[in-house]
Amino acid sequence: MRLMAIVGTVLCAMGAALWSGEATPPTLRLPASVRPLRGRLELTIVPSRESFTGTATYDLAISEPTATLWIHATGLKLQRVELAAGGASQTATVIPGNEDVVGLRFAAPVLSGPARLTLAWEGALDSARSQGLYRVKEGDDWYAYTFFEPIDARRAFPCFDEPGFKIPWTLVLHVPQDQVGLANAPAMEETAEPGGMKRITFAESRPLPSYLVALVVGPFDVIPAGTAGHHGTPLRFVVPKGRGAEIRYAAESTPRLVGLLEDFFGMPYPFGKLDVAVVPRYWGTMEHPGLVALGQPLTLIKPGEETPARKEFYSTIAVHELGHYWFGDVVTMAWWDDTWLNEGMTTWIDAKMMEAFEPSWRVPANRLQLMANAMAADALPSAKRVRQPVASKDGIENSFDNNLTYFKGNALMTMVERWVGPDRFRGIVRSYVQRHQWGNATSEDWLQAVQDGAGAQARSVFEAFIGQPGVPVLTGRCVQTPGGWSLEITQRRFLSAGTEPGTPAVWTIPVGIRTDRTSEPFYAVLTEKSATFPIPGGQQPEWILLNAGGSGYYRVAYEADQLAALLRAPASALTVQERFRLLDDARAMGETGALDLESTLRLAGTAAQDPDRLIVAQSLALAARIPAGLLGPADRLRLARYLRATWGARARTLGWTPRSGEDVETRRLRALLVPLVAFRGQDPALTRDAKTLAARWLKSRKGVDPDLVVPILATAARASGRSYFERMVAQARATQDRQERARLMAGLGAFRAPALVNAALDLMLRKDFDIRESVLILDGALSDPETRPMAWAWLQRHFDEMAPLFRSDDFCGLVGRLGEALWDTVSRESFEGFLRPRVQPFDGGPLALTRALESMEVHQTRGRRDLEASTRFLRGKGRS
């Protein structure tokens, strides 16, 4: 526990030390009786120094008399606090509150009315976790950046650190004369100061919550890139010294991305200027108005490495962050229980923009896998609601849930848009943004916009899906009624194998339906547990599809004869998206035991030969039902032979190296199949080629597809010994390029010899490697059943050294990955016993562990159930 003190000492602590007077510190949210109206920050930042100083001035509206004001501040040394109100000024006594809140006690009560609060402090530039105001060294130079979401602005300046306190900000920076200082708004004045410093004053910003305030300081290169969008918005890229040649594609694509967003929202880019601050890591990407942060792995693409995958990676994330300018910045959620309004909506808009930007990338179709991920998470008992009440720091962290905030939110938007029609739905979105621009909104505000634009039934769909956890599963059967044939549809909650039945739930579901007798899909809106709907034309169909377009956020449990009829339908009868969802539902039903393993693997074998990459990807997901980690050594070799026999011919034909004139889909099919057959399938020819290509890349960084460097290095490592290991380690230490180092780290996680596995894992503890990069070694070791037990043993020995190096969100992600990886290695009880006391210090840690344990139980139940059938299947393949 860190000690709390008064003025001039660090005012943060683990736990709560309460003041003994009448004032009780708030536990999470600040009192609503004191509201900021505008803020001014003046900061002195020299990135090479470990600390910085600042002053803040807030104009306040106070609605109730009080002797104590509360403000968020974490790890700051407050040096002076004054309040001016009612024509008088008084100095505050600083009293401890808790880890994140400090009290400002005044001798005379502060009366209702306007007031001005001024604070001065000293803080530390974070050098380890990239939180708050942080610094990073690139070569010989230090650079300072900000990352405040969700509640780390309080680490940089005392503030009212809640999204509902949305105010204009004026920033003043004092920085070295030879360095660049930028913020959200344009610079208005720059003047020289004594001691080699300069003062930069910025224009007042639009109203922003504290988590969107942003700045950068350092010896950056600032590269003009013309204008963005349709309204002449100045565009610049802010990159570490000497990296300007790597922004060519970003500078080319960003103007068009802004234009597409302006077209969709019917609103000009809202923040006057657009500076793209290229921050060190992919994590750190953030939608700061006017100073969007985009990571080096996204934005900096070396000449010769502008592959379709790299282009899509940049464009998709860039348009996501820029889409936040409307969903999150212009309209901000009022509190963290509505994080989905920011993240789910923006995940939806970025796919729409990518469909318009480059249709050949098939981004909306690729998102079907994200929907499947969301439904898998939604099938666990711990699944939270999309709109989940947030009453703790854990709750704030948990509100940023990839599967249930981002991906499920996106899926709901997609489902309703397809049902009501894209033009009508765009009108709803525009109305919502226009009604709440420059303010805050809640889910209720969105629901009202939906009701106004599409009626009460559309509102009910969103209410049902955001207001309760879970994903429904539908069954349907044709029944004869007096008016002809009808369809009886029943709904229930879908739950993963190994979990207990949950509370009965009912959703309002727009069910898209197609049959062999209907040329166009029709919708049946299911509002009860079961209902019957007439089939257009009244005739009995040969087959019936209950998820037309594949956009419904629900599963379908087809009976055996229904599934067989759909699989017999001509290839042109179903779209790729519909076939993907059909196979994904079959996979999910197989995992619950409703479809036997042999039938699952027959589907996998058929899908493996499909011409479409998405269906081939589903074939691999179906085959993943075999519990590889529970197999003995001989059966693992049989599994490798099965992989080679089923997917090997296509993989070997594709090879590791692209051919001239290949389309995007061929490149992606290669990236899907070749690494799998080479690594899991242990294909000798592909392994031999990988070793040759790895040696070439290590020598010159050339002659290898940039998208395949990691699997090539990993495949070579799996078949190599110490000399190759030492060469990779030496290069990881020597390189200054973060992306190169990350590739090398990922490759180092693929060695199999116990001594090399442990030597690679030991690199995670070295101070010359950043844990956020070297954790890729652990991920690699955990991914292989052969090295997984060694990784777990190492982790138990060194966990207490390693864990404090992680941010809470990074740590929670690691716990989730451990649960997914170790289900076949360690018992649930042992895993929980080790981790339960260790997750408590991390925001969101307890829920992350609960989910990991549930995932382990599901996998263990499935694995034990399918093991005998899997070994029987693999041994039968060996005899055939």
Phi, psi and omega in degrees: 000130177274136183288146174260149177217190185256211187305135177085004177234165183292127185255042174227154182201159171272120184099186184235126173248108190273142175291143187278355180278199186284339184280131177251122184292144174293146181275334182216300185260144179283155178300140181284353182285347176238117182236132174284145178253328174198158182226151176228126180243135175232115189235139173251116188229122170239107189303332180286347178267155183277347183230167178217166177233160181199161168229149179227141175233128180238130165276127187242155167242117183251123186260348179221138177301143181204152174262349184225127171257143178248141181215149179282133175200125181234119175071022181254144176263096179289133184246334181202135177222124179228148177231129175250124181201142176061030178081003180232160180232141177217152181266142182267149164266129182273125179242143181290144176246276174210197185304327189242355187232140175234145179261144178243104187261131182247144182295319178255137180303144176271122185275165177298146179131189181285153178205162176231124182252130178236132181227146173233145186202169170235141179223170180256137172281117181294132181243003187240321191243000180055050178233146182070226175265112189233164180228151181220142179262130176239109185065239180261002188247146174258142178231143179248139182222171173237144167213109189250343185285133001268326189224045179249004171299327181296345174279343182257326180203147175298135187199173174262085198270062178224144183297336180287342176269085187251113190221161171287148181232142169242127180248142171231126180244138169249114188222165177302143184300329184268013181241168182261138171231127181226156179215188184301315186262165179293149174288135180256331184206142177224125183227146178286149179229162178298159175075023178074023180250169173218158181247128178241123179251130184253154176296159176293138182278169165295165177300128181222144167288161185300329184289348179260356174295138185211151173204160170221147177219135177161178179279055184288156160267128179251115191247112177296141181227036177078221180235158181243142176075200187259003190234024173070029180291121179297134182239130176222152174247133185247105191235155173303152186308127174087005184255012186297330182293347186265006181255013186306309183291320180299319180292330180284321189270330187299317180304320181289324178299316178298319180298320179296320178293318177300318179297316184294313185278349183062038188208134179297156171313129196267003190234019167079309178225159178225103170259131177259106178273116182273103185272164192298322189237164174302313171292131188121345173297134189198148189272041179303127178301131176075346182215062185295138179260125178228133189289154177305315181300336177277311200267323184269108180240119183293149174306133183094351180245017181278067178282163176304322181295317179293321178297316180295320179303311179296308188297318183294316181287321179299314182288334173297308182296320178291328175297331175297339179301331174265308180270083177138321183260304174294313175244118184248138176299148184285331180204166190291350175291346178249030177305331181298332177298327174281303195274318179294316180295321182287327175296324176293314184290327182292326176293319178298317181293323179291327177297323178282326185288314182206089184301331184295342178283343176056043185299314179301320178292321178297333180290350176302327178292326177293324175297318178298321177297318179297316181293327176295317178293325182286348180270000178267149180301330182279000182306130179267165174290154172300314174259093187254125177305136182244116182230017181202166175297323174304316181296323177297312180298319182290343180290342176265077185250112184308311187287316190259344175262306183284301192282320176291319177303315176300316183296322180293318177299316181296316182298312183289323178301315181295325182288311186273343180105140187295323182293316180296320182291322177298323176298322178296315181297314180298318180298317179300313182294316182295323183291329187243014184298141181066016176228202181245156179220160177237173175301325179300322177296319177294316180299323178294321177296321178295316180296318180296325186266338185220000174099170186294327182293320177296321175300318182297327178298308179297317180303316183294320187275332178268343186266353178216150179281166172106165177236133180281156171236133184253147166236149181218145175215147179279133179229148180268128180236168182305330181269005183123194182282140179230171180242122176263119183245136179234144179237150170206171178280137176273129179232142181292158176300143177089003179247158180278151176302142181264184177294133179306138182226150177229132178246156165269115191236121171279103186268114176278128189232137171224148174227173177292348182257359180240123181285331179242148177292153172232158184249139170238122182266110182271119182243353181235179179300323181208144178204160181244136184231136179291143174271127180307132182091338174073006182265152180285127182275159173283323175218157181219130181250127186259015176214066182300131182083345178071016186260358182285134177274073176197160174260161177233127176260093179282142171289162187303317182288329176293316180296317180298319180295320179294322180289336178278346183299149178304149183304328182281351185288328182243142176287166177300318180298321180292320178293322177302311181294323178300313179291325179293322175295320177298320177299314181295319178295325176296321181292335175275353182093359181286340176238127185292159185297319182298320178294321177301315183286333173295318176299320179299317181296321178291314181295333181298335183265003184292145179289340185268132183302320182297324179286324175298320177300322177293327177299321178292321178296321177295317181291338179292355175295335176295122183282083188303322184291342179268353182284148172285169183305318182294320180287333174294322176295322177294323177297317177300319178295320177299316178298316179295320182293327186271318185242354188295319183299315179295320181296315181292326176296320179290316182066179182279340192250126178296153177253156181301135176083005180294147176273173184299319184295324178295317178299321182286325175296321177300311181298333179282314191266317189297312178300323180296310183292323180291314187272300181286323180276352177052044182290123185297317183293315180292326177293316179299316179295323179296321179296320178296314181292323178297317178298322180295316182293317180298331181279318190228353187061024181228169173079013181225139175303120182304330181287345185245009181301314183297306179296330177293313178298319181291317179297318177295320180296321181300332183252015185236174184240207191295322183297319177294320178301310183294326178295318179294319179298316180299319180288326176296323178289325188278328188287144173261356183271118184297323181292318176300316181296320178297320178297317180294320178299316179298320178295325181293343178278005188252359178292154184249331182297131184309318182297322181284325176301312181290324178295321177294314180297326179298336179297336180296339183266357182281139182289340181278359174240136179280132184299331181289341174263315185287345176298342175299332176296314179297316179302319179295316180294327179286338186282345185252123180305332183287325183258353183302314179298324178294320179296319180293319178298316178297317183298320179296324180290327191241007186302316185290338172283323190276319189303318182296348180281350186263146163291165180299316183292321177296320180296315180298322176298320178296317179299318178298319180292325178296318179298319179294324187274324194262008184300331182264007186243325186225150178287155179301319182294317180293319179299313180293318180300322180287317190270334187307310179289341186271346180271344189300322182289350187258130176300126181085355184299314181301317179292322178301320178291318178303315180293320179298319180293319178296318178298318178300315182297318178299311181297319181294319178298313179296315184299314179297321181293322188264356187297311183297316179295326180293314180295323178297318179297312183294321179289327175294323177296325180293333180272342186281000000 
